[in-house]
Amino acid sequence: MARIEFKAKVWASMEGKGWTFVTLPKSASAKLGKKGRVPIQGEINGFPFHSSAFPDGDGSHLIQVNNDMKKGAGVAAGDTARFSIEPATDEVAVEVPDDLAKALRRSAAAGKQFAAITPKARAEWVRWVTEAKREETRKARVAKTVERLAGGARRPSD
C-alpha cells in the first residue's frame, strides 16, 4: 500500500491541557482500508512514530500525538503538521527457547494456554525466562511458567 500523505491541525481536547490529537482528512482515513483501529507507522514533520489510528465516530480516524511526537516534530496544539503514514502490523514475533518449548510440550494445559494468549503476552513469558542470569533461576522460571500457564495465568504479572 502506498503511503498516505496529508496535513492536519494538532488539537487538544481541553484548551492546552491533556491529550493532543490529529483528525485524519476523510480521504486519508478511507485509504486505511477499515473503519476500526488500524496500527500505523509513519512520520509527523519527518519524525518517525508507531501508533494506532482510532475511529472518531464521524467517519474518519484520530491519531493521538504524544509528547515525544510533539517534541520530535516541533509541534504543539494549534499547529498544522505534515503526516506520512501507512498501515503497520502490531504482531509480535516470538521465538520460544528450546527449554521452554520442551516444557510446554510436556504439559497439555500449559501448551494450550500459551497458544491461546496474545503474542505480546507470550513475549512477556519468554522475556521473563530468558532474562534470568543464573541457570538455576532460568530452570525455576521455566517450571513456574508451565505451572502458572496450566493454572490459567495469561501474563507473568498475573
MDAnalysis code that builds the backbone (N, CA, C; Angstrom):
import MDAnalysis as mda
import numpy as np

u = mda.Universe.empty(474, n_residues=158, atom_resindex=np.repeat(np.arange(158), 3), trajectory=True)
u.add_TopologyAttr("name", ["N", "CA", "C"] * 158)
u.add_TopologyAttr("resid", np.arange(1, 159))
u.add_TopologyAttr("resname", ["MET", "ALA", "ARG", "ILE", "GLU", "PHE", "LYS", "ALA", "LYS", "VAL", "TRP", "ALA", "SER", "MET", "GLU", "GLY", "LYS", "GLY", "TRP", "THR", "PHE", "VAL", "THR", "LEU", "PRO", "LYS", "SER", "ALA", "SER", "ALA", "LYS", "LEU", "GLY", "LYS", "LYS", "GLY", "ARG", "VAL", "PRO", "ILE", "GLN", "GLY", "GLU", "ILE", "ASN", "GLY", "PHE", "PRO", "PHE", "HIS", "SER", "SER", "ALA", "PHE", "PRO", "ASP", "GLY", "ASP", "GLY", "SER", "HIS", "LEU", "ILE", "GLN", "VAL", "ASN", "ASN", "ASP", "MET", "LYS", "LYS", "GLY", "ALA", "GLY", "VAL", "ALA", "ALA", "GLY", "ASP", "THR", "ALA", "ARG", "PHE", "SER", "ILE", "GLU", "PRO", "ALA", "THR", "ASP", "GLU", "VAL", "ALA", "VAL", "GLU", "VAL", "PRO", "ASP", "ASP", "LEU", "ALA", "LYS", "ALA", "LEU", "ARG", "ARG", "SER", "ALA", "ALA", "ALA", "GLY", "LYS", "GLN", "PHE", "ALA", "ALA", "ILE", "THR", "PRO", "LYS", "ALA", "ARG", "ALA", "GLU", "TRP", "VAL", "ARG", "TRP", "VAL", "THR", "GLU", "ALA", "LYS", "ARG", "GLU", "GLU", "THR", "ARG", "LYS", "ALA", "ARG", "VAL", "ALA", "LYS", "THR", "VAL", "GLU", "ARG", "LEU", "ALA", "GLY", "GLY", "ALA", "ARG", "ARG", "PRO", "SER", "ASP"])
u.atoms.positions = np.array([
    [0.843, -1.174, 0.000],
    [0.000, 0.000, 0.000],
    [0.893, 1.244, 0.000],
    [0.492, 2.220, -0.780],
    [1.248, 3.480, -0.851],
    [1.073, 4.270, 0.440],
    [2.076, 5.051, 0.747],
    [1.996, 5.901, 1.939],
    [0.882, 6.912, 1.769],
    [0.269, 7.265, 2.869],
    [-0.824, 8.224, 2.880],
    [-0.261, 9.553, 3.379],
    [-0.312, 10.563, 2.544],
    [0.260, 11.876, 2.855],
    [-0.876, 12.868, 3.113],
    [-0.742, 13.662, 4.165],
    [-1.739, 14.696, 4.430],
    [-1.178, 15.708, 5.425],
    [-1.851, 16.838, 5.510],
    [-1.565, 17.851, 6.528],
    [-2.798, 17.960, 7.401],
    [-2.584, 18.153, 8.702],
    [-3.714, 18.277, 9.617],
    [-3.303, 19.087, 10.834],
    [-4.285, 19.698, 11.454],
    [-4.064, 20.530, 12.634],
    [-4.051, 19.656, 13.890],
    [-3.058, 19.882, 14.732],
    [-2.960, 19.203, 16.019],
    [-3.890, 19.939, 16.982],
    [-4.730, 19.191, 17.692],
    [-5.680, 19.842, 18.591],
    [-5.702, 19.150, 19.945],
    [-6.115, 19.892, 20.965],
    [-6.232, 19.362, 22.326],
    [-7.699, 19.381, 22.724],
    [-8.090, 18.354, 23.457],
    [-9.487, 18.267, 23.864],
    [-9.840, 19.286, 24.948],
    [-8.836, 19.745, 25.690],
    [-9.066, 20.726, 26.746],
    [-8.061, 21.856, 26.593],
    [-8.432, 22.915, 25.987],
    [-7.688, 24.164, 25.863],
    [-6.254, 24.111, 26.405],
    [-5.355, 23.499, 25.642],
    [-3.946, 23.495, 26.010],
    [-3.562, 22.498, 27.081],
    [-4.508, 21.692, 27.548],
    [-4.204, 20.702, 28.586],
    [-4.617, 19.323, 28.087],
    [-4.066, 18.315, 28.694],
    [-4.471, 16.958, 28.363],
    [-3.872, 16.457, 27.056],
    [-4.530, 15.511, 26.481],
    [-4.039, 14.817, 25.303],
    [-4.207, 15.668, 24.061],
    [-3.335, 15.414, 23.088],
    [-3.448, 16.095, 21.801],
    [-3.671, 15.049, 20.714],
    [-4.371, 15.468, 19.676],
    [-4.767, 14.559, 18.607],
    [-4.625, 15.245, 17.268],
    [-4.779, 14.441, 16.222],
    [-4.977, 14.947, 14.874],
    [-6.097, 14.103, 14.280],
    [-6.988, 14.749, 13.566],
    [-8.059, 14.052, 12.861],
    [-7.638, 13.930, 11.401],
    [-7.621, 12.704, 10.910],
    [-7.255, 12.491, 9.516],
    [-8.333, 13.069, 8.605],
    [-7.928, 13.683, 7.498],
    [-8.933, 14.046, 6.499],
    [-9.660, 12.763, 6.083],
    [-10.941, 12.864, 5.769],
    [-11.716, 11.664, 5.425],
    [-11.116, 10.913, 4.246],
    [-10.521, 11.632, 3.302],
    [-9.901, 10.965, 2.145],
    [-8.698, 10.126, 2.590],
    [-7.934, 10.606, 3.568],
    [-6.786, 9.847, 4.091],
    [-7.287, 8.662, 4.917],
    [-8.309, 8.879, 5.730],
    [-8.880, 7.822, 6.549],
    [-9.390, 6.674, 5.688],
    [-10.037, 6.995, 4.573],
    [-10.583, 5.973, 3.679],
    [-9.480, 5.065, 3.134],
    [-8.278, 5.593, 2.972],
    [-7.166, 4.808, 2.437],
    [-6.623, 3.790, 3.439],
    [-7.006, 3.912, 4.718],
    [-6.549, 2.946, 5.714],
    [-7.197, 1.577, 5.501],
    [-8.351, 1.561, 4.819],
    [-8.952, 0.295, 4.444],
    [-9.928, -0.305, 5.430],
    [-10.059, 0.250, 6.620],
    [-11.083, -0.247, 7.541],
    [-11.491, 0.853, 8.503],
    [-12.630, 0.645, 9.113],
    [-13.198, 1.688, 9.968],
    [-12.787, 1.549, 11.432],
    [-12.258, 0.413, 11.820],
    [-11.845, 0.190, 13.207],
    [-10.440, 0.700, 13.472],
    [-9.849, 0.232, 14.594],
    [-8.473, 0.601, 14.940],
    [-7.532, 0.052, 13.889],
    [-6.584, 0.897, 13.487],
    [-5.599, 0.488, 12.491],
    [-4.212, 0.800, 13.039],
    [-3.366, -0.223, 13.250],
    [-1.986, 0.075, 13.627],
    [-1.309, 0.792, 12.465],
    [-0.566, 1.843, 12.778],
    [0.096, 2.623, 11.726],
    [1.544, 2.891, 12.096],
    [2.309, 3.239, 11.076],
    [3.669, 3.744, 11.257],
    [3.835, 4.877, 10.276],
    [4.717, 5.790, 10.590],
    [4.908, 6.897, 9.673],
    [5.747, 7.994, 10.274],
    [5.499, 9.200, 9.775],
    [6.264, 10.370, 10.219],
    [5.321, 11.544, 10.410],
    [5.643, 12.368, 11.403],
    [4.996, 13.658, 11.598],
    [6.101, 14.701, 11.475],
    [6.007, 15.550, 10.471],
    [7.071, 16.526, 10.162],
    [8.440, 15.861, 10.087],
    [8.482, 14.651, 9.549],
    [9.738, 13.926, 9.400],
    [10.157, 13.113, 10.610],
    [9.436, 13.223, 11.736],
    [9.761, 12.465, 12.948],
    [9.035, 11.120, 12.909],
    [9.777, 9.991, 12.967],
    [9.143, 8.674, 12.851],
    [8.357, 8.297, 14.113],
    [7.251, 7.571, 13.910],
    [6.452, 7.100, 15.043],
    [5.695, 5.835, 14.656],
    [5.272, 5.098, 15.680],
    [4.349, 3.964, 15.557],
    [3.185, 4.275, 16.475],
    [1.983, 4.047, 16.007],
    [0.807, 4.341, 16.815],
    [-0.370, 3.564, 16.251],
    [-1.560, 4.008, 16.593],
    [-2.785, 3.467, 16.023],
    [-3.684, 4.623, 15.637],
    [-4.459, 4.422, 14.585],
    [-5.498, 5.370, 14.207],
    [-6.812, 4.770, 14.693],
    [-7.580, 5.560, 15.434],
    [-8.826, 5.096, 16.022],
    [-10.011, 5.790, 15.366],
    [-11.141, 5.086, 15.197],
    [-12.311, 5.727, 14.609],
    [-12.748, 6.911, 15.462],
    [-13.161, 7.996, 14.801],
    [-13.556, 9.195, 15.546],
    [-15.062, 9.330, 15.709],
    [-15.818, 8.376, 15.172],
    [-17.265, 8.430, 15.295],
    [-17.927, 9.348, 14.276],
    [-17.113, 9.955, 13.418],
    [-17.648, 10.878, 12.424],
    [-17.148, 10.512, 11.017],
    [-16.804, 9.235, 10.833],
    [-16.400, 8.787, 9.510],
    [-14.926, 8.923, 9.201],
    [-14.112, 9.240, 10.202],
    [-12.675, 9.362, 9.978],
    [-11.932, 8.650, 11.110],
    [-10.650, 8.955, 11.261],
    [-9.815, 8.387, 12.313],
    [-9.077, 9.502, 13.046],
    [-8.711, 9.200, 14.288],
    [-7.875, 10.080, 15.108],
    [-6.549, 9.407, 15.376],
    [-5.503, 10.204, 15.505],
    [-4.208, 9.717, 15.980],
    [-3.855, 10.561, 17.201],
    [-3.501, 9.899, 18.300],
    [-3.021, 10.642, 19.462],
    [-1.601, 11.098, 19.173],
    [-1.316, 12.354, 19.435],
    [0.020, 12.908, 19.237],
    [0.623, 13.070, 20.637],
    [1.486, 12.124, 21.018],
    [2.037, 12.147, 22.370],
    [3.186, 13.153, 22.494],
    [3.701, 13.313, 23.707],
    [4.749, 14.304, 23.954],
    [6.010, 14.064, 23.134],
    [6.416, 12.805, 22.972],
    [7.602, 12.506, 22.161],
    [7.389, 12.937, 20.713],
    [6.201, 12.663, 20.203],
    [5.896, 13.054, 18.818],
    [5.878, 14.564, 18.674],
    [5.255, 15.255, 19.641],
    [5.203, 16.722, 19.570],
    [6.604, 17.311, 19.616],
    [7.424, 16.814, 20.535],
    [8.794, 17.333, 20.666],
    [9.601, 17.024, 19.408],
    [9.566, 15.768, 18.940],
    [10.336, 15.367, 17.765],
    [9.920, 16.097, 16.500],
    [8.620, 16.394, 16.392],
    [8.105, 17.062, 15.196],
    [8.087, 18.574, 15.336],
    [8.336, 19.062, 16.556],
    [8.315, 20.502, 16.788],
    [6.934, 21.111, 16.620],
    [5.916, 20.430, 17.163],
    [4.549, 20.934, 17.050],
    [3.894, 21.028, 18.422],
    [2.858, 21.834, 18.489],
    [2.032, 21.971, 19.680],
    [0.584, 22.056, 19.221],
    [-0.341, 21.967, 20.163],
    [-1.758, 22.112, 19.836],
    [-1.958, 23.430, 19.091],
    [-2.694, 23.361, 18.002],
    [-2.947, 24.535, 17.175],
    [-2.086, 24.595, 15.932],
    [-0.971, 23.848, 15.906],
    [-0.082, 23.835, 14.743],
    [-0.593, 22.843, 13.696],
    [-0.253, 23.100, 12.450],
    [-0.542, 22.162, 11.370],
    [0.736, 21.377, 11.087],
    [0.583, 20.068, 10.966],
    [1.736, 19.193, 10.745],
    [1.556, 18.384, 9.468],
    [2.692, 17.953, 8.901],
    [2.703, 17.071, 7.732],
    [2.804, 15.625, 8.216],
    [1.947, 14.779, 7.691],
    [1.944, 13.369, 8.048],
    [2.185, 12.518, 6.820],
    [2.907, 11.440, 7.026],
    [3.103, 10.404, 6.024],
    [2.959, 9.094, 6.787],
    [1.877, 8.366, 6.538],
    [1.598, 7.154, 7.317],
    [1.281, 5.987, 6.400],
    [1.315, 4.797, 6.993],
    [0.882, 3.586, 6.308],
    [0.470, 2.578, 7.367],
    [-0.431, 1.675, 7.008],
    [-0.790, 0.626, 7.962],
    [0.440, -0.191, 8.330],
    [0.470, -0.623, 9.555],
    [1.581, -1.441, 10.060],
    [0.993, -2.693, 10.695],
    [1.837, -3.574, 11.066],
    [1.377, -4.745, 11.797],
    [1.716, -4.546, 13.262],
    [0.818, -4.987, 14.134],
    [1.151, -4.923, 15.552],
    [1.430, -6.326, 16.081],
    [1.715, -7.245, 15.135],
    [2.065, -8.597, 15.528],
    [3.461, -8.606, 16.141],
    [3.647, -9.486, 17.083],
    [4.925, -9.625, 17.749],
    [5.457, -11.016, 17.436],
    [6.633, -11.078, 16.832],
    [7.245, -12.375, 16.560],
    [7.915, -12.864, 17.836],
    [7.596, -14.077, 18.234],
    [8.121, -14.626, 19.478],
    [8.893, -15.893, 19.175],
    [10.167, -15.896, 19.537],
    [10.981, -17.091, 19.387],
    [11.080, -17.765, 20.750],
    [10.449, -18.906, 20.874],
    [10.402, -19.618, 22.151],
    [11.677, -20.447, 22.293],
    [12.434, -20.235, 23.380],
    [13.670, -21.010, 23.562],
    [13.367, -22.500, 23.748],
    [14.325, -23.328, 23.377],
    [14.134, -24.782, 23.394],
    [13.669, -25.314, 24.745],
    [14.285, -24.843, 25.848],
    [13.924, -25.388, 27.154],
    [12.465, -25.086, 27.503],
    [11.996, -23.908, 27.174],
    [10.607, -23.557, 27.443],
    [9.672, -24.320, 26.504],
    [10.049, -24.436, 25.231],
    [9.218, -25.162, 24.270],
    [9.032, -26.618, 24.701],
    [10.112, -27.265, 25.157],
    [10.024, -28.661, 25.615],
    [9.114, -28.774, 26.827],
    [9.245, -27.850, 27.752],
    [8.415, -27.869, 28.963],
    [6.942, -27.664, 28.611],
    [6.666, -26.795, 27.655],
    [5.275, -26.557, 27.250],
    [4.679, -27.778, 26.552],
    [5.501, -28.517, 25.815],
    [5.014, -29.730, 25.152],
    [4.680, -30.822, 26.173],
    [5.365, -30.827, 27.310],
    [5.126, -31.846, 28.340],
    [3.846, -31.580, 29.139],
    [3.309, -30.355, 29.065],
    [2.086, -30.023, 29.792],
    [1.028, -29.553, 28.795],
    [0.035, -30.407, 28.559],
    [-1.012, -30.059, 27.599],
    [-1.731, -28.776, 28.006],
    [-2.012, -28.622, 29.297],
    [-2.751, -27.429, 29.763],
    [-1.924, -26.164, 29.559],
    [-0.640, -26.241, 29.893],
    [0.221, -25.057, 29.731],
    [0.409, -24.731, 28.254],
    [0.625, -25.749, 27.432],
    [0.790, -25.537, 25.997],
    [-0.452, -24.931, 25.370],
    [-1.622, -25.409, 25.791],
    [-2.881, -24.878, 25.263],
    [-3.055, -23.411, 25.664],
    [-2.742, -23.086, 26.916],
    [-2.874, -21.703, 27.379],
    [-1.873, -20.798, 26.662],
    [-0.644, -21.258, 26.488],
    [0.384, -20.466, 25.804],
    [-0.056, -20.163, 24.373],
    [-0.668, -21.136, 23.707],
    [-1.145, -20.935, 22.332],
    [-2.331, -19.971, 22.287],
    [-3.107, -19.906, 23.373],
    [-4.326, -19.091, 23.394],
    [-4.080, -17.616, 23.739],
    [-2.960, -17.315, 24.399],
    [-2.721, -15.925, 24.808],
    [-2.186, -15.113, 23.632],
    [-2.165, -13.808, 23.792],
    [-1.715, -12.920, 22.711],
    [-0.212, -13.074, 22.471],
    [0.247, -12.731, 21.279],
    [1.688, -12.767, 21.013],
    [2.473, -11.888, 21.995],
    [1.924, -10.745, 22.384],
    [2.625, -9.878, 23.330],
    [2.741, -10.545, 24.695],
    [1.692, -11.262, 25.109],
    [1.751, -11.975, 26.383],
    [2.775, -13.114, 26.308],
    [2.817, -13.831, 25.160],
    [3.836, -14.881, 25.005],
    [5.239, -14.287, 25.094],
    [5.419, -13.112, 24.482],
    [6.731, -12.453, 24.536],
    [7.117, -12.111, 25.976],
    [6.142, -11.728, 26.801],
    [6.441, -11.424, 28.207],
    [6.934, -12.671, 28.941],
    [6.273, -13.814, 28.707],
    [6.726, -15.057, 29.344],
    [8.142, -15.416, 28.891],
    [8.402, -15.330, 27.592],
    [9.729, -15.658, 27.065],
    [10.774, -14.729, 27.660],
    [10.484, -13.447, 27.714],
    [11.427, -12.484, 28.274],
    [11.698, -12.785, 29.753],
    [10.650, -13.129, 30.502],
    [10.816, -13.429, 31.928],
    [11.774, -14.616, 32.103],
    [11.640, -15.617, 31.255],
    [12.520, -16.792, 31.335],
    [13.936, -16.435, 30.896],
    [14.085, -15.755, 29.771],
    [15.413, -15.524, 29.193],
    [16.214, -14.449, 29.920],
    [15.560, -13.609, 30.704],
    [16.301, -12.581, 31.446],
    [16.970, -13.117, 32.712],
    [16.712, -14.361, 33.059],
    [17.359, -14.955, 34.236],
    [18.868, -14.998, 34.009],
    [19.613, -14.576, 34.989],
    [21.075, -14.526, 34.853],
    [21.731, -15.873, 35.174],
    [21.160, -16.614, 36.088],
    [21.743, -17.894, 36.501],
    [20.921, -19.049, 35.937],
    [21.595, -20.139, 35.623],
    [20.931, -21.303, 35.038],
    [19.851, -21.866, 35.961],
    [20.121, -21.919, 37.261],
    [19.108, -22.467, 38.178],
    [17.877, -21.556, 38.255],
    [18.090, -20.258, 38.120],
    [16.955, -19.324, 38.103],
    [16.132, -19.537, 36.838],
    [16.814, -19.737, 35.733],
    [16.110, -19.960, 34.464],
    [15.288, -21.239, 34.541],
    [15.858, -22.323, 35.061],
    [15.130, -23.590, 35.191],
    [13.909, -23.420, 36.078],
    [14.074, -22.681, 37.166],
    [12.946, -22.435, 38.071],
    [11.858, -21.617, 37.374],
    [12.270, -20.662, 36.566],
    [11.286, -19.838, 35.847],
    [10.545, -20.637, 34.778],
    [11.236, -21.543, 34.102],
    [10.572, -22.404, 33.126],
    [9.501, -23.235, 33.838],
    [9.873, -23.836, 34.964],
    [8.919, -24.658, 35.721],
    [7.738, -23.816, 36.204],
    [8.019, -22.633, 36.717],
    [6.965, -21.741, 37.211],
    [6.063, -21.270, 36.068],
    [6.652, -21.017, 34.900],
    [5.868, -20.611, 33.738],
    [4.865, -21.692, 33.372],
    [5.318, -22.932, 33.304],
    [4.433, -24.049, 32.964],
    [3.337, -24.190, 34.012],
    [3.716, -24.118, 35.270],
    [2.743, -24.251, 36.361],
    [1.671, -23.149, 36.288],
    [2.117, -21.931, 36.102],
    [1.181, -20.804, 36.110],
    [0.313, -20.785, 34.857],
    [0.885, -21.110, 33.699],
    [0.079, -21.189, 32.484],
    [-0.961, -22.301, 32.602],
    [-0.564, -23.443, 33.128],
    [-1.504, -24.558, 33.304],
    [-2.643, -24.155, 34.242],
    [-2.371, -23.243, 35.164],
    [-3.389, -22.749, 36.086],
    [-4.231, -21.618, 35.517],
    [-3.955, -21.221, 34.272],
    [-4.778, -20.198, 33.629],
    [-4.191, -18.803, 33.571],
    [-2.980, -18.593, 34.091],
    [-2.360, -17.260, 34.039],
    [-2.137, -16.862, 32.578],
    [-2.293, -15.586, 32.311],
    [-2.091, -15.085, 30.949],
    [-0.765, -14.359, 30.797],
    [-0.292, -13.756, 31.888],
    [0.960, -12.984, 31.859],
    [1.761, -13.281, 33.129],
    [3.061, -13.075, 33.099],
    [3.869, -13.301, 34.307],
    [3.405, -12.459, 35.486],
    [2.805, -11.322, 35.222],
    [2.371, -10.432, 36.297],
    [1.043, -10.848, 36.919],
    [0.351, -11.845, 36.319],
    [-0.948, -12.280, 36.862],
    [-0.768, -12.943, 38.222],
])
